[in-house]
Amino acid sequence: MLLTFAAGSMGILLGMRFRVPALVAASVTTATMCLLIAPFTELSADAAAGTMLALLTALQGGYLVGLVLSAAWSRMGLALASGDSAHSGMRTR
């Protein structure tokens, strides 16, 4: 559970700052680490594969959330910088 939360949080940070190549590198690193650590745990092959799938799903889902947040942040900043009150949610007097 903690690893899944950490993977999702890392995905959000990656999505807010970096683009797809960073996600691919993080996914490959996550899968590699899961495969390297699996023999030292007492998990069966099915459980290890499920853990890896859960971590990759959290990482990539978090990336999508971070990407959406980054786009929203960028649009909000552009609307405020242009002074367009109709898009920024502020009324003028």
SERO-4910 file (N, C-alpha, C, O; in steps of 0.05 Angstrom, whole numbers):
BEGIN
 pado doro    nc1    nc2    nc3   cac1   cac2   cac3    cc1    cc2    cc3    oc1    oc2    oc3
  Met    A     16    -24      0      0      0      0     17     25      0     12     44    -15
  Leu    A     38     25     17     55     48     18     71     52     -8     75     74    -18
  Leu    A     79     29    -20     93     31    -46     75     42    -68     84     57    -85
  Thr    A     50     33    -67     31     43    -88     27     73    -84     25     87   -104
  Phe    A     24     82    -60     21    111    -55     45    126    -64     43    148    -76
  Ala    A     69    115    -58     94    129    -67     96    129    -97    105    150   -108
  Ala    A     88    108   -111     89    107   -140     70    128   -152     76    141   -171
  Gly    A     46    130   -140     26    149   -150     36    178   -145     32    195   -163
  Ser    A     47    183   -122     58    210   -117     81    217   -135     82    239   -145
  Met    A     98    198   -141    120    202   -160    109    207   -188    119    224   -202
  Gly    A     88    193   -195     75    198   -221     64    226   -223     66    238   -244
  Ile    A     51    236   -202     40    263   -202     63    283   -206     61    302   -222
  Leu    A     85    279   -191    108    298   -194    120    296   -222    127    317   -234
  Leu    A    122    272   -234    132    270   -261    113    283   -281    123    297   -299
  Gly    A     87    280   -278     68    292   -296     68    323   -295     63    336   -315
  Met    A     73    334   -271     73    363   -268     98    375   -280     98    399   -287
  Arg    A    120    360   -282    145    373   -290    156    362   -316    165    377   -333
  Phe    A    154    336   -320    168    323   -343    147    312   -363    123    313   -358
  Arg    A    157    302   -385    139    291   -406    143    261   -409    156    249   -391
  Val    A    133    250   -430    131    221   -433    158    206   -430    158    184   -418
  Pro    A    180    215   -441    205    200   -437    212    194   -408    223    173   -401
  Ala    A    206    213   -390    212    209   -362    193    188   -351    201    172   -334
  Leu    A    168    187   -360    149    166   -351    159    138   -361    157    119   -346
  Val    A    168    137   -385    178    111   -396    202    102   -379    203     78   -372
  Ala    A    220    120   -373    244    113   -357    235    104   -329    246     84   -319
  Ala    A    217    118   -317    207    111   -290    193     84   -291    195     68   -272
  Ser    A    177     79   -311    163     53   -314    183     30   -317    180      9   -304
  Val    A    203     33   -333    223     12   -337    238      8   -311    244    -15   -304
  Thr    A    245     29   -297    259     27   -272    242     12   -251    252     -5   -237
  Thr    A    217     19   -250    199      6   -231    196    -23   -237    197    -40   -219
  Ala    A    192    -30   -262    189    -58   -269    215    -74   -264    214    -96   -254
  Thr    A    238    -62   -270    263    -75   -265    268    -80   -235    276   -101   -227
  Met    A    262    -59   -219    266    -62   -190    247    -84   -179    255    -99   -161
  Cys    A    223    -85   -189    204   -105   -179    214   -133   -186    213   -152   -170
  Leu    A    225   -136   -210    235   -162   -219    260   -170   -203    265   -194   -198
  Leu    A    277   -150   -197    301   -156   -182    296   -162   -152    310   -178   -141
  Ile    A    276   -149   -141    271   -153   -112    253   -177   -107    254   -189    -85
  Ala    A    237   -186   -127    217   -207   -123    230   -233   -113    217   -246    -96
  Pro    A    253   -242   -122    264   -267   -111    271   -266    -81    271   -287    -68
  Phe    A    275   -242    -71    283   -240    -43    259   -237    -24    262   -238      1
  Thr    A    235   -234    -35    211   -232    -19    198   -260    -18    206   -278    -33
  Glu    A    179   -263     -1    165   -289      1    139   -289    -15    120   -303     -8
  Leu    A    138   -272    -36    115   -271    -53    116   -292    -75    138   -299    -85
  Ser    A     93   -302    -83     92   -320   -106     96   -304   -131     96   -279   -130
  Ala    A    100   -317   -153    103   -304   -179     79   -287   -186     81   -265   -197
  Asp    A     55   -298   -180     30   -284   -186     28   -258   -169     20   -237   -179
  Ala    A     35   -260   -144     34   -237   -126     54   -216   -134     48   -192   -133
  Ala    A     78   -225   -142     98   -206   -151     90   -192   -176     94   -168   -179
  Ala    A     78   -207   -195     68   -194   -219     45   -175   -213     43   -154   -226
  Gly    A     28   -182   -195      6   -164   -187     16   -139   -174      5   -117   -178
  Thr    A     36   -142   -157     48   -118   -144     61   -100   -165     58    -75   -164
  Met    A     75   -111   -184     87    -95   -205     66    -81   -222     69    -58   -229
  Leu    A     44    -95   -228     22    -83   -243      9    -60   -228      3    -39   -239
  Ala    A      5    -64   -201     -6    -43   -185     12    -19   -184      2      4   -185
  Leu    A     38    -23   -181     57     -1   -180     58     15   -206     58     39   -206
  Leu    A     58      0   -228     58     13   -255     32     28   -260     33     50   -272
  Thr    A     10     17   -251    -16     30   -255    -17     56   -238    -26     76   -248
  Ala    A     -8     55   -214     -7     79   -197     12    100   -208      5    124   -208
  Leu    A     35     91   -218     54    110   -229     43    124   -254     44    148   -256
  Gln    A     31    109   -272     21    120   -297     -5    136   -292    -10    156   -306
  Gly    A    -22    126   -274    -46    142   -267    -39    168   -254    -51    189   -260
  Gly    A    -19    167   -236    -10    192   -224      2    211   -244     -1    235   -241
  Tyr    A     16    200   -264     27    217   -285      5    232   -300      7    256   -305
  Leu    A    -17    218   -306    -39    231   -319    -52    252   -302    -59    274   -312
  Val    A    -55    247   -276    -65    268   -258    -46    292   -257    -56    315   -258
  Gly    A    -20    287   -256     -1    309   -256     -1    324   -282      2    349   -282
  Leu    A     -5    311   -304     -7    324   -330    -31    342   -331    -30    365   -342
  Val    A    -54    333   -321    -78    349   -321    -74    373   -302    -82    396   -309
  Leu    A    -63    369   -279    -57    391   -261    -38    412   -273    -42    436   -270
  Ser    A    -18    402   -287      1    420   -300    -13    437   -322     -8    461   -324
  Ala    A    -30    424   -337    -44    438   -358    -63    459   -346    -65    481   -356
  Ala    A    -77    451   -325    -96    470   -312    -80    494   -300    -89    517   -302
  Trp    A    -58    488   -288    -41    509   -276    -31    528   -298    -31    552   -294
  Ser    A    -23    517   -320    -13    533   -342    -35    550   -354    -30    574   -359
  Arg    A    -58    539   -357    -80    555   -368    -89    577   -349    -96    599   -358
  Met    A    -89    571   -324    -97    591   -304    -76    614   -304    -84    637   -302
  Gly    A    -51    607   -306    -30    627   -306    -32    644   -331    -27    668   -330
  Leu    A    -38    632   -354    -41    648   -379    -65    666   -377    -63    689   -387
  Ala    A    -87    657   -366   -110    674   -364   -105    697   -345   -114    720   -351
  Leu    A    -91    693   -323    -85    715   -305    -65    734   -317    -67    758   -312
  Ala    A    -46    724   -332    -25    741   -344    -37    758   -366    -28    781   -370
  Ser    A    -57    749   -380    -68    764   -402    -88    785   -392    -96    803   -407
  Gly    A    -96    783   -367   -115    802   -356   -143    798   -365   -160    815   -361
  Asp    A   -149    775   -376   -176    768   -385   -192    758   -362   -188    736   -353
  Ser    A   -210    775   -352   -225    768   -328   -247    747   -333   -256    734   -315
  Ala    A   -255    744   -358   -276    725   -365   -265    696   -361   -281    678   -354
  His    A   -240    692   -366   -229    665   -364   -217    660   -336   -213    637   -329
  Ser    A   -211    681   -322   -197    676   -296   -217    674   -273   -209    667   -251
  Gly    A   -243    679   -278   -262    676   -257   -266    701   -240   -279    700   -219
  Met    A   -253    723   -248   -256    748   -233   -274    767   -248   -273    769   -272
  Arg    A   -289    782   -233   -306    802   -245   -292    830   -244   -278    836   -224
  Thr    A   -297    845   -264   -287    873   -264   -309    891   -256   -333    885   -259
  Arg    A   -302    914   -245   -323    933   -237   -326    955   -257   -343    973   -253
***
